[in-house]
Amino acid sequence: MMITNRWNDADADAAITALGPNASEADRLLVHRVYTSRLIGNDPDLVMHGGGNTSVKATRPDLFGTPQKVLHVKGSGWDLDTIEAPGLPGVRLDPLLSLRTLDRLSDEDMVNVQRQNLLDSKAPNPSVETLLHAYLPHTFVDHTHATAFLVLANLPNAEEVARQIFGSRLGIVPYIMPGFALAKAAADVYEANPKVEGLLLLKHGHFAFGATARESYDLIVSHTNEAAAHLGLTSPTSLGYRAPSRQPNVLADLRGALGPEDGDAAMPVFDLRNGPDVMAFFEREDWASLASRGVASPDHVIRTKGQPLVLTTEDVAGGRETLTKKITAYRQDYEAFFKRQNARVGGDRTMLNPSPGLAWVESVGLIGIGATAKAAAINADLGEQNLRVRSVGEDAGGFHPIGEHDLFDMEYWSLEQAKLGKSKPPSMAGKVVMVSGGGGAIGLAIAKAFAARGAELFLVDRDEALLQSALSELGGRHGGLALDVTNPDAVEQAMQAVTERFGGLDVLVSNAGAATTGSMRDLDEEALRAAFELNFFSHQRFAKAASALFARQNRPGQILFNISKQAVNPGKNFGAYGLPKATTFFLMRQLALELGGDGIRVNGVNADRIRSGLLTDDFIAERAAARGTDESSYMAGNLLQREVEARHVADAFVALAHMERTTGHVITVDGGNIEAALR
């Protein structure tokens, strides 16, 4: 995992030039701080998901023009890989330095003082390690949780090995939770030998510092590479690899078993990692025992908990019943851990969710578990780093991270809990929604509407280019698969793919369709059968498979059909479209009748005259001309005299998804068409 030094003089100079000729020295320093922070943040073997921070000291005038020392330090909520200047809030330095004379300082008082001394009262909270940055005298200070240093820091003889690698070039700081006490201890270690190039924080991570951004960054890279070379870490940590799973049903069973008893509540979202490095880990004889050792870095416990859920091949073979027992045992163990540790600290903590954030499944892979796809991916990333740190560390002398007391103190540390936020999640958070025909105008509008409410989207479309364009618009956390829904194998492929990507499915929006035109007298049977394959049988097959997946998860779900006004109000020369749509309308009601007892809601939308598919601009112009009107009037040919857009159809699907006690219902989205009214 040798780190590449990505400093580039031209890029660094360009960042300064972009400030303009009148930029202050403080702003120039801050620009270089942003530049190297991003270099560090974009290497997962240096930092991952908040596992590091950076700072720069500068001088800025106050409102009276008097120069004052300022510390710009990473703010809460910002990631180093994308950080900008506002993500490094300025804090008056002298008040922070004066705190060092105190014997003790509570975390709450520390945060309060830091906020009181922000240059901008609206800025984010400075890092919990602000005081450590402040007490080191260097202009630039960098802190990472590099993979190599996590291996080194968790060795039983870490100090001895560090001396073998670095001699006296690194100061060694004993494990102390981040905050005032750690800041003072680290400063004392530095001042005992001011010639050190950095600090090794046992069980924690690495600091380096310098007079310039490049000097500090160079040391981060060189120190990490020295540690990696000594430990035999020559290749980068592989993250995000997902191969097709041979056991997707296990994921659905596990997701259902982990879900809340309330059928309408969101189940967790999964992120499966089963690349060669992950699967090789499960070939170790000690893989299961390594699960109980804690975490590679203390801050990981906030997301992943202190231990993963461990499932052997035998557990998986036992099916849902065995999985449920293992999950129950995990939660009971966590509750017991909480009770004994809460008693130790005075009994004033409230227990967090006892469910795991990671699962190690011997025959399947590593699974990140979260309330959203983003949270699951973060947990999976941290999980992959943990696998490597544990295996390399154990082989290099032993993996010995912080123990139970410290794990509890970190997991229930108020300052770390504040990072995760307490805001109410979006209404569809944790819901996995599949949209067939997801690359088209209506399908993409539906996907965007659900994504805006926090859902995880999986798109199916036969047009690869349209699919990729749609996924690009939605953003990286979503998934998709290019296939033809009329292919008999398509539905199995789609259900397996969404299960491998997210762990299962909650809502199917069966949207794919196209209109075949022509009079019934002239239409050949082959064309009519093809129209039924797309506009009826594909809907029937996807609905059948979705209901089976819902049953596999042991949770109710939803099936939503995009039907059509043609189902109840036929149009001339649209029989090949209206006939299968009318059948799909009946299918929706039949499924609602048959699946209601399982809690599965089945509803639909009847829309009319939407710019998509058949209704291209040329077709609209042709139809308008045939009726002797302009295009706008043609598209607004309804009671409201307003054009109905794809986003309006999407809103109807979202509304149905929120109607917890509605099934067998169709919403019309046509601007008003009495002939198409259902009642």
Buried (B, 14 or more C-beta within 10 A) or exposed (E): BBBEEBBEEEEBEEBBEEEEEEBEEBBBBBBBBBBBBBBBBBBBBBBBBBBBBBBBBBEBEEEEEEEBBBBBBBBBEBBBBEBEEEBBBBBBBEEBBEBBEEEEBEBEEBBEBBBEBBBEEEBBBBBBBBBBBBBBEBBBBBBBBBBBBBBBBBBEEBBEBBBEBBEEBBBBBEBBBBBBEBBBBBBEBBEEEEEBBBBBBBBBBBBBBBEBBBBBBBBBBBBBBBBBBBBEBEEBBBBEBBBEBEBBBBBBBBBBBBBEEEBEEBBBBBBBBBBEBBBEBBEBEEBBEBBEBBBBBBBBBBBBBBBBBBBBEEBBEBEBEBBBEBBEEBBEEBEEBBEEBBEEEEEEBEEBEBBBBBBBBBBBBBBBBBBBBBBBBBBBBBBBBBBBBBBBBBBBBEBBBBEEEBBBBBBBBEBBEBBEEEEEEBBBBBBBBBBBBBBBBBBBBBBBBBBEBBBBBBBBBBBEEBBBBBBEEBEEBBBBBBBBBBBEEBBEEBBBBBBBBBBBBBBBBBBBBBBBBBEEEEBEEEBBEBBBBBBBBBBBBBBEBBBEBBBBBBBBBBBBBBBBBBBBBBBEBBBBBBBBBBBBBEBBBEBBEEBBEBBBBBBBBBBBBBBBBBBEEEBBEEBBEEEEBEBEEBBBBBEEEEBBBBBBBBBBBBBBBEEEEBBBBBBBBBBBBEEBEEE
